Amino acid sequence: MSIRGKVFRFQDNVNTDEIIPARYLNTSEASELAAFVMEDIRPGFGKREDIKDGIFVAGENFGCGSSREHAPLAIKTAGISCIIARSFARIFLRNAINIGLPIVELKDTSGFDEKDRVEICLEAGTVFNHTKNRGLRFPPYPEFLQEIIDAGGWLKYAQKGK
Amino acid sequence: MGNDATLSEKILAAKAGRDRVMPGDYLLLKVDVALANDITAPMAIKEFKKAGGTRVFDPQQIVLVPDHFVPNKDIKSAEQAKMMREFAEEQGITKYFEVGRMGIEHVILPEKGLVKSGDLVVGADSHTCTYGALGAFAAGMGSSDLAGVYLTGKAWFRVPESIKIDILGKFKPYVSGKDLILKLISLLGVNGANYMALEFSGPGIAGISMDGRLTMANMAVEAGAKAGIFPVDEQTAAYEAERHIRVEKTGPDPNATYCKTLSIDLDELNPQVAYPFLPSNGRDIQEAEKDNIRIRQAVIGSCTNGRMEDLREAACILKGNKVHPRVRCIVIPGSQHIFRQALKEGLIETFIDAECAVSTPTCGPCLGGHMGVLARGERAVSTTNRNFVGRMGHMESEVYLSSPAIAAASAICGTICHPDSIRTQGEK
């Protein structure tokens, strides 16, 4: 699957309170959550017209903090098609895998800037930055996680093996 | 890698019915306890139903605790709590704890003996790692993970690498588990233990109380850890015995493999204050005192520091003093049981005499939910676990993390200070 989009750039340790502040967690309605995605790091972000098919590029430990699945769900529902980071916080990683939000761990994410046009091929394990004309590779997911992804998420996988 | 296993590996191997599991192994395991709260349960319930679920796999596995936004702060949060309550009724889930009978989830599960040594516990709350204090393997997960347990009784695990924390010496006065874990997080960094387990060991742990251990295991996640786990010793056995649970002493094998070892001497440890906006920004209290940090609010409570020992420590400092005129001090006992005990011991009277606000158990202010949300530009010292941007309210507010002793002293002083710096009100 090839994912194309425009980069929104974030730094290290983007936490779940920034992704979806707790004051909006009195609902679990995905569309309501998406309207406030990244609210405490970029106020108004969730209501912008140009975020559809966006790609987040971040540094280390993306999604640290709370276990709230509302965080990857808000990102996914807002139309962000993939997150590239140097590393993901553990619970965010499993939540993203479980709900089918594509994530990519890249050793070095320094060569990406806001608005760069990027193309990701998950199967081939490649990220191509068209703006910078530069390609990078990432290792495949562990087999178990790939099976969850292939099944269409954790609950579909879990039910298959029941 | 030899046959000697870490405690995490031992528990996961036992649950997998294998002699040995290795870091990096993926396992599909039946869990003993699956916990969710009023924020995460509604999403788990929706996913369960969306996946075609009608009856949960085992109602006895499931614990539901409304604690984040209860007693409900608004109509939407009331709707969330209602969904959870009705699910408990419909599914015959008896371990549902209503307002007036509840407490903060990570305070009541150990208190009521709902989790025990050797258990495999998952919770849709990042601080589920608290139960590692009892020698359980407990990890925070998401709502879909919980929905999976509701459907099949099982969750997926990756066996973690472990970091050994070797603890020596004894706490100085006014130094506690909170200071130790803040120090460790500052040494490890907020992702220094990402995907890993912290295994606490060494001669120093015998002197750390169960409440102190619960505080430490609770914040393992702030270093990114999947679990923070203590060996099962005499103290654990005594704690469990009070709950009519018999446990065998256990710990890691002597030659278990760790990816890293960190040694820390409690004799050298000073009270810590974690500056905004990361829990890893811990500094010695002496440094914080020099910075003359004026506060508007002090919060004493939460799943990190809302237990008996915490309230006793705070009351001891607040007794005979008044909260600084510029400061609101909010005290939140972690459970109804603790509330009653604090009442019996006269602590609640001490808090009220000192002009603190005392609340029914709730997570409330810790996550900027209710019962102490900060306005623009306001600064709080708090015994909670996170100090991210906007955590307790406005994006331009600030949270400094500390122990109950430091929070109580700071509430009196109006600036962040060591209890030794407290003078009587008249001298100020």
Interface residues (C-beta under 8 A of the other chain):
Chain A: N13 N15 D17 E18 P21 A22 R23 L25 N26 T27 S28 D40 I41 P43 E60 N61 C64 G65 S66 S67 R68 E69 H70 L73 S87 A89 R90 I91 R94 N95 N98 I99 P142 E143 F144 L145 I148 G153 W154 L155 K156 A158 Q159 G161 K162
Chain B: G24 Y26 L28 I39 T40 P42 M43 K46 E47 K50 A51 G52 H68 F69 K73 D74 K76 S77 Q80 G123 A124 D125 S126 T128 G140 M141 G142 S143 S144 D145 A147 G148 L151 T152 K154 W156 R158 V190 N191 N194 Y195 G224 K226 L278 L367 G368 G369 V373 R386 F388 V389 G390 R391 M395
